[in-house]
Each structure stands twice: as structure tokens, then as C-alpha cells.
Amino acid sequence: MAGARPVLIILHGGTGHGEAETMMARARVSAARDTATAALAGGFGAVIMVTSAPRAFEPVPAGMLVDVDPPGEPFDYSARLRGIVARYAIEKPAVMGSGAVPLLGASEFALVCEQLEAGDERLVTNNFYSADLTAWTPGEAIERAGHFERDNVLPRRLRDEAGLAPVVLPRTTVTQFDLDTPSDLAVLAVTEGLPGELAAAVREPGIDTSRCRALMPLFCDPRAQVVVAGRVGSQAWQHLERETACRVRMFSEERGLATAPAGHRARSALGFLLEAVGVEGFFARMAELGDALVLDTRVVEAHMGVTPSREDRFQSDLLNYERIADPFLRRFTEGAAKAPKPVLLGGHSLVAGGLMALIDQSWRENDRRLGLA
């Protein structure tokens, strides 16, 4: 397919039917369509949209092919991916989810093409240990990668089981930002320079940016202190150290939670505090520690042993506590909404690329206020 040029495979499915889930699905469709345009402009020969919702992508843009999931069959990620690569005889495939790295532009996709052209038996990824985008050559190497259920382990499988040499893209806001939850959508809603369809998607009426707006000036204020907690990686930590004027109080816990082995029991220092002082006391303590809190709630949930629905989690990210069915998450989200200092709730992406994007936008606006831009 498309000769020897790389082909981008975008998977879009499992979106759910809740109000917040539906909002996220619409945003992911917009992100995927913009991503397809950027990939084609960056040198990819074609884009294959793998989805159970083909109508969401109508009209289908030039250069995109829609491959519909077989109805009624359980979805098997690795089998579906192997089938696509084999059916279209793709020599240089790249794969990502519909909300993955939505800020990636033509220049970044051109870099992926260059790396694939530079030699055989190699893979290119934005994050070796938790990938959002993975490209590789030869395509048939996927047959040696075994079975896997998530895309974030693919680089390790291609290296360890297929023998491919890894190339990791530079870690920037563009390569690290991921559109996973409504929190990420709120970050995009305050970010300048979005591509066309995504820029329209973030104008949804249900997206509240007021807490992002309250947080952003703090990053530029040497008198302020921001609390960041959750699965915070070294790249986001370094970005905070280099690019903020404020002080940062960091709690980095349960890195690798999503890929932890079966039976792993999550344990969190903030979770123990929550158990000891209750929801209201927890947010009161957080307000004593800083002027705002950015919290990856999935770590607290895992510590407490609760497994809310995705719709509940998304409504929590939006601070819509009255719409949450899970009793614990409802109480916790209400505490966050009524906390004495601004609180941002989200998932891993909020305390990774989301933080980086917020900091970048904070300085753009700060420089304009000071007449420096």
C-alpha cells in the first residue's frame, strides 16, 4: 500500500455512550482527522482509520481509508493490528489511538518518516515505556511481537521479541501531550495554535477552563507554590523545574500503574492521608501545601480500591460530582469542587503533557501582558 512510504494506522473505538464519553469521542474524531492531514503532509503515503464507528469520519478525507471493525466480535488489539498490517502489506506501519499526540504536526511526522528511511529493523516511538505512537520497519516484525492488549507496550515487544532497534523522538510538549480525558480537552481549550477541526472541538459548552485559567498565572509567579501529584514522570518534572517561576511540591507515585502485573496493590502517600483525615480534611491539607493542586486521581482510586466507570471518571475530571454514580468518587469530586484552592483533576496525561502545555501557554500569555511578545 502506498509503495514503500509509511502508512499511519489510527484506532478509534470503545468510546462509550455517556455524556462525557460522547464529548470525548467527538474530540478524538476531530483530533484524528487533523492528525491524518498532518501525517499525509509529513510524507506518509496513506492513513487507515480502524473503527467501529465509520460514520463519525464522514466525509472521509482524501488519503484516508476507513477499515470497519467486524461487528459482534470481541476486540483484540494485537490481532487487529497484525491483520491490518498483513492485509494491506504495509512495509512501514505506524500506529496510534485517535486521541494520541494530537499536537503532532507535519514536521514531526516527517521526522518519523526520516527515521524509518534511515535503516531497516528499527522502531520509532514518542515514549519507549508507554507509547502513544509507534512506527516500525519491517511491517512483518509485528508477527514476532507476541500478544498484547495495549499499544503502550508495543515498543518493548518490538525490541525484545522482534529485535528492532528503538529510536525515541525528542520529548517535547508536542510529542508528550495526549488527549485521554476531559482535563486534557480543557488544557487544549486554552492552548493557542490548534489545527482546524480540533480548535472547533474544544469550543464545546461543557468544557470549563476556569480552573486552568486560575492555575496558569501561578506558574509565572515566584511567590506561588503548586502541588502536583500522581504518576508524574521525569520529563514533566524537568519541565516544571526549567520552565516555571513558582515553587513546586511534587508527589510522584505509582509510575507504571496501567501496566502493573496482575495482583499489584497500589499504595499512595496521599491515599493514606485521605484515609486518615477524610475528603474535606484532605483538600484542606492540600490547600496548606500550595496555592493550587493538580491531581492524577487514578492513583488515589487505585489506592482506595475503587474502579469507577469511565463516564464517572470523566465527570469527575469535569468536577460534575452530582452526575457521578460511584459513592467514593462522588464525595471526592465534590470535595475538589468545593476546595479552598483551585484543584485540577485528571489522569496521567494531565500530569505529563498536559502540565507541559499549560506551562507553555502560561508564559505566552504572561509575555503578552508584559509587552514582551
N, C-alpha and C positions, 0 to 999 in steps of 0.2 A: 504494500500500500504506500502510495506517495514516494515510490522509489526507495532510496536509502535515507531519506530525510526522516528526522524523528517524528513520532506520532504521539500526541497527548491524549491520554485516556482519563476522562473525568467521570467519577462515580457520584450519582445523585439519587438517594433513596432513603427509605426508613425515616421519613420526615415527621410522621405522626399527624394527629388531627386536632390537637388543642389549639387554642387561640394564639398562644405564644409560639408554639411549634410551627403553626402555619405562617406566622410572620417571619420566622427564621427561614422557612423553606423558600418563601418569595425572595428574601435577600440572597440566599445561596444560589438561586437560579440567576439572579442578576449578576452576582459575582462570577458565576461560571461562564456566562455569555461574554462578559468583559475579559475574563481570562482567556477564553478561546480566541478572541480578537488579538490579544497581546501575544499569544503563542504563535499564531499564524504570522503576525508582523515580525516576530523574532526569528523566523526561519523554520518553524515546524511545518511539516507537509500537510497535516490534517489533524482534526480533533474528533475523537469519538466520545459521545456522551452516552454513558451507560446508565440507564434509569428505568424505574417502574412508572414514571410519570412523564411520558413523551410530550403530552400536550403542553406542559409547562414551558417547553422550549420552542413552541411555535410563535412566529415563523422561524424556521431553522436557519441560522446564519450561513453564509457561503463558507465552505471549507469544513463545516461540521456535519458529522454523521451521527444519527441517533440509533443506538442499539438497545432494544427494549428487553428488560428482564423477563424471563419466561414466567407467565402468570401461574400462580398457585404453587410454585416451587420454593422451598426454603433457600434463602440467600447464603451462599458460601463464597466468602470474599476471594480466597486464593484460587478456587476452582473457576470462578467467574473471570478473574483476571487472566489466568492461564488460557482459558477458552478464547478470550478476545485476542490475545497476542497470537495464538495459533491460527485462529480463523482468518485474520487479516494479514498473516505472515509479516508481522511487524519486526523489523530488524533493530530499531532503536526506539523502544517504548518509553514513555514517561507516564506516571500515574499519580493522581491526586484526587481528593474529595472536592465537592462542588464549592465548599466554603474555604478551602485551603488557600493560604498565602494570596489573598485577593488583591494585595497591593503590588504583586509582581508584575512588572511591565515588560515591554518588548526587549529592552536591553538585558534584563535578567534571563529571559528565555533564550536570547541569543547566546548568552554565556553558557547555558546548559547545552545548546547545540554545539558550541565550540568544544566543550569538554568531551562530548560524545564522539566528535570527529577526531579528537586528538589520539585516540587509540582504542583497540578492542579490549574486551574483558575488563570493563570498568563500570562503575555506577556513580551517579551524581545525586546528591540529596541536600536539602536545606538543613537537616538535623539528623545526624547518624543514629542517635539513640531514640529519637521519637520523631520520625519523618512525617512531613506533610506532603512533600513532593519527592518522588524517587524516579530517576531515569537510568537506563542501563543499556548496555550492548555486550553481547548479542541478545536478542529478544528471547531466544530459546533457553537462556540461563534460568528463566523462571521455573522451568521444569525441574531444576535441581535444587530449588529453594524449599521444598517440602510444603507442608500445610501450615497456614497461619490464618488467624481470624481478624487481624488488624493491620492497617497499612503502615503503622509506625514501626513495626519490627522488620519491614522488608529490607532495608539496607543491611542489617546484620545478617539476615538469611542469605542475601546475595553474596556477601563477603565470606561468611563462614561455611556455607554449604555449596555455593556455586563458584567460589574462588575469584570473585570480581574485586578489583582494586577500588576503594572508595575515594571520591572527591567530594568535599563538603563546601558548599557555597559560602561566601563571606556572610558572617552573622550580622545582619543589619535589621532595622525595623521592618524593611520591606520583605526580607526573607524569613522573619520570625513571627510576623503578625498572622493570626489565624482567626477566621470567622466561625466560632463554635457556639456562642451563646448570645443572648440579648445584650450582655455587658459589652461584648466586642462590637455589636451594632451601635451602641451608644458612643463608643470611642470613635468609630468611623463617622458618626454624625457630627462630630466636632473637628474632624480632620479635613484639611484642605487638599485639593488636587485629586479627588477621587475620579476614576473613569466614569463614563456617562451613565450606564444603567445602575451601577452601584450608588452613584451620587443621588439618583432619584429614589432608590430603595430606602436610603437612610432618612428620608423625609417622612417616614411612617408616623402617624399621630401617636402611636403607642410608645414611642421611644423618648424617654425622659433623659435629657442631657444635663439637668441642673446639677447633679452631684459631680459629674465630670467637670463642669464649669467651676464648681466650688473648689475642687481639688487642684486644678491646673495652676492657679497663681501661687500655690504653696511651693511648687517645685522650684520657683524662681525667687523664693523669699528665704534669705539666710536665717531669719528668726523663726521659721516654721519647722515643724517636725512631722513626718508622715510615717505611719505604721504600715508595713507591708507584710502579709503573712500567707503562707501556703507553699505550693510546690515551686518556689522561686529558684530558677537556675542561675548559674554563674553569669550568663550573658546579660540577663536583666539586672542582676546585681551590679555588674560592672557599669552598665548604662546609667543606673541610678547614681553610682559613685562619681562617674565622669560628668554627667550631664545635668545634675541638679545642684541648686544652691542651698537647698534645705538640708536638715539632718534627717537621716532615715533610720528607723528602728525596724530591724529585719527578723522575721521568724521563718526560716526555711525548713519545711518538714515534709516527709513522705514523698520525696522525689521518686519517680518511677511507680507511683501508686497504680496507675492504669495498667501496667504490665507486670505487676507483682504476681508471684506464684500463687496457686490456689491455696487457700487457708491462711494467707497473710492477714495479720491482725493490725490494723492501723492504730498508731498511737501518736497523740499530738499534745504538746505542752499547752496550747490554747484550749484543747479539748478538756484537759484536766482542770484548767481554770474555770471553764464553763460549767463543768460538773460541780465544782466547789462553790461557786457564787451565784449560779443561775444566769438566765439570759440578761436581765436588767443589770445585774452586777457586772456581768462580762463587758457589756458595752460601756458601762461607767468606768471600768478599769482601762479599757482601750482609749477612752477619751482623756484619761490622765496621762497616757503614754504618748499621745500625739494629737495633732490638730485634725487629722483625718485617718481613716482606716481603709486599706484596700485588701480584701479578704477573699482567698480561694476557699469557698465554702465546702468544696468536695472533701477536703481533708477533715474538717470538723464533722461532716456527715459520716465519713468512714470511721472516725474515732467513736462516734456515738452509736454506730451500728445500724444506722437508718439508710434505707435505699428508696428515696422518693422517686416518683415518676419523672421523666424528662420534662413534662409540662410543669410539674411542681417546681423543679429546679429553675426552669426558665422564668416562671412567675416570681420566684424568689429573687432572681437576678434583677427583675424589674421592680422589686420591692412591693409587689402586689400581694401582700400577705393574706388578704381576705379571699383570694382565689386559690389558695393552696390547700390541698386535702390532707397532706401529711401533718400530724399534730406538732411534731417537734419543729419541722421546718417552718410551719406557720408561725409558731411562737418566736422562733429565732429571727425570722424575717421581719416580724412586727417590731422586735427589739432593735433591729438595724434601722428600720424606717423612722423610729422614734428616738434614736440615739442622740446624745447631746452634741456630737460632732459628725461631720459628713462620713458616710460609710458607702463604699462601693463593693457589691457582692458579685462574684462570678466564678469561673472555672480557671483551669491552668492558663488558658490563653490570656486572661486578664492580667495575671502577674508575670507574663512573659512579653510577647509582642505588644499587648495592649498597653502596658505601662510605658514601653518604649515609645509608642505612637503618641500617647498623651503627653509625655515629656517633650517630644519634638514639637508638637503643636503649641505647647505652653510657651516655649521660647519664641516661636514665630509671633505669637500674639504679644508677648512681653516686649519684644524688639519693636513692634509697631507702636505700642503705647509710648515707648521711649523715643520714638522717631529714628530708630536705628535701621529700619527695614524700608 
